[in-house]
Amino acid sequence: MDDAVSLRAAGLRVTAARLAILDAVRQGNHLDADRVARAVREQVGHVSTQAVYDSLHALTAAGLLRRIEPAGSPARYETRVGDNHHHLVCRACGEVTDVDCVVGEAPCLTPSQAHGYAVDEAEVVFWGTCPACQSARRD
């Protein structure tokens, strides 16, 4: 679906900044807000950091973006939404890679006790060292 159509369907105004944000997040690899803001400014010129944060929040609330928060890292954004996938995070460089759900259907894991909650998502982060950092350590 076209980004403008997706924005309208989510009840959001179509703006150059929102289109640029969606494009930047899609083209990037789990970008944080600062990197999104830089990419947006390269595309559309001046956009305030607060406007980028506000748009990221609105796009996430509308289900067009997913926000992840690996421990020790700023929040990051991605366009892969709705499938409850997980992430691999490199301890050395912070690279984030998508990994499909462990069992293939949400919520992927069942807690030992749900305490009355209707569980609909499980967030799993696998930590390790990416291939590039492993190679650099050997050199």
C-alpha positions as CSV (number, residue, x, y, z in Angstrom):
1,M,0.0,0.0,0.0
2,D,1.2,3.5,-0.8
3,D,2.4,5.5,2.2
4,A,-0.1,8.4,1.5
5,V,-2.9,5.9,1.4
6,S,-1.7,4.2,4.6
7,L,-1.5,7.6,6.4
8,R,-5.0,8.5,5.3
9,A,-6.4,5.0,6.2
10,A,-4.8,5.5,9.7
11,G,-6.6,8.9,10.0
12,L,-3.3,10.9,9.8
13,R,-2.6,13.9,7.6
14,V,-0.3,13.3,4.7
15,T,2.7,15.6,5.1
16,A,6.1,15.7,3.4
17,A,7.8,15.0,6.8
18,R,5.6,11.9,7.6
19,L,6.2,10.5,4.1
20,A,10.0,11.1,4.6
21,I,9.9,9.5,8.0
22,L,8.2,6.4,6.6
23,D,10.8,6.3,3.8
24,A,13.8,6.8,6.1
25,V,12.6,4.0,8.5
26,R,11.9,1.7,5.6
27,Q,15.4,2.4,4.0
28,G,17.3,2.3,7.3
29,N,18.0,-0.5,9.7
30,H,16.1,0.0,12.9
31,L,16.9,3.7,13.1
32,D,16.8,5.8,16.2
33,A,15.0,9.2,16.2
34,D,18.1,11.2,15.6
35,R,19.1,9.2,12.5
36,V,15.5,9.4,11.3
37,A,15.6,13.2,11.8
38,R,18.8,13.5,9.8
39,A,17.4,11.5,6.9
40,V,14.2,13.5,6.9
41,R,16.1,16.8,6.8
42,E,18.2,15.5,3.9
43,Q,14.9,14.9,2.0
44,V,12.6,17.8,3.0
45,G,14.9,20.4,4.6
46,H,14.3,21.8,8.0
47,V,12.1,19.8,10.3
48,S,12.3,20.2,14.1
49,T,13.4,17.3,16.2
50,Q,10.2,17.6,18.2
51,A,8.2,17.3,15.0
52,V,10.0,14.1,14.2
53,Y,9.4,12.7,17.7
54,D,5.7,13.7,17.5
55,S,5.4,12.0,14.1
56,L,7.2,8.9,15.2
57,H,4.8,8.6,18.1
58,A,1.7,9.2,15.9
59,L,3.0,6.7,13.3
60,T,3.7,4.1,16.0
61,A,0.3,4.6,17.6
62,A,-1.4,4.2,14.2
63,G,0.4,0.9,13.7
64,L,2.5,2.1,10.7
65,L,5.8,1.8,12.6
66,R,7.0,-0.4,15.4
67,R,9.1,1.0,18.3
68,I,11.7,-1.3,19.9
69,E,13.9,-0.5,22.9
70,P,16.9,-2.8,23.2
71,A,18.4,-2.4,26.7
72,G,21.1,0.3,26.8
73,S,20.0,1.7,23.4
74,P,17.7,4.5,22.3
75,A,14.3,3.6,21.0
76,R,14.5,2.4,17.4
77,Y,11.9,2.2,14.7
78,E,11.0,-0.2,11.9
79,T,8.2,-0.6,9.3
80,R,7.8,-4.3,9.9
81,V,4.7,-4.3,12.0
82,G,2.0,-6.8,13.0
83,D,3.9,-10.0,12.9
84,N,5.4,-10.2,16.4
85,H,8.9,-10.9,15.1
86,H,11.9,-10.6,17.3
87,H,15.4,-9.1,17.1
88,L,19.1,-10.0,17.3
89,V,21.3,-7.2,18.7
90,C,25.1,-7.0,18.5
91,R,26.6,-6.2,21.9
92,A,29.6,-4.6,20.1
93,C,28.2,-2.3,17.5
94,G,24.5,-2.2,18.2
95,E,23.4,-3.6,14.8
96,V,19.8,-4.9,15.0
97,T,18.6,-7.8,12.8
98,D,15.0,-9.1,12.5
99,V,14.4,-12.8,13.3
100,D,11.1,-14.5,12.7
101,C,8.9,-15.6,15.6
102,V,10.2,-18.6,17.4
103,V,7.0,-20.7,16.8
104,G,5.5,-18.8,13.9
105,E,2.4,-17.3,15.5
106,A,1.8,-14.5,18.0
107,P,2.5,-14.3,20.9
108,C,5.3,-16.7,20.2
109,L,5.7,-17.5,23.9
110,T,3.3,-18.5,26.6
111,P,4.0,-17.2,30.1
112,S,4.0,-19.7,32.9
113,Q,1.3,-17.6,34.5
114,A,-0.7,-15.0,32.6
115,H,-2.3,-13.5,35.8
116,G,-5.5,-12.8,33.9
117,Y,-3.9,-10.9,31.1
118,A,-4.9,-11.6,27.5
119,V,-1.4,-11.9,26.1
120,D,-1.1,-10.8,22.4
121,E,2.6,-10.1,22.0
122,A,5.9,-11.3,23.3
123,E,9.1,-9.3,22.9
124,V,12.3,-11.4,22.7
125,V,15.7,-9.9,22.1
126,F,18.6,-12.2,21.4
127,W,22.0,-10.7,22.2
128,G,25.3,-11.6,20.7
129,T,28.1,-10.5,18.3
130,C,27.3,-9.8,14.6
131,P,29.4,-11.4,11.9
132,A,31.2,-8.1,11.1
133,C,32.3,-7.6,14.7
134,Q,33.3,-11.2,15.0
135,S,35.5,-10.8,11.9
136,A,37.0,-7.6,13.3
137,R,38.0,-9.3,16.5
138,R,39.8,-12.0,14.6
139,D,41.8,-9.5,12.5
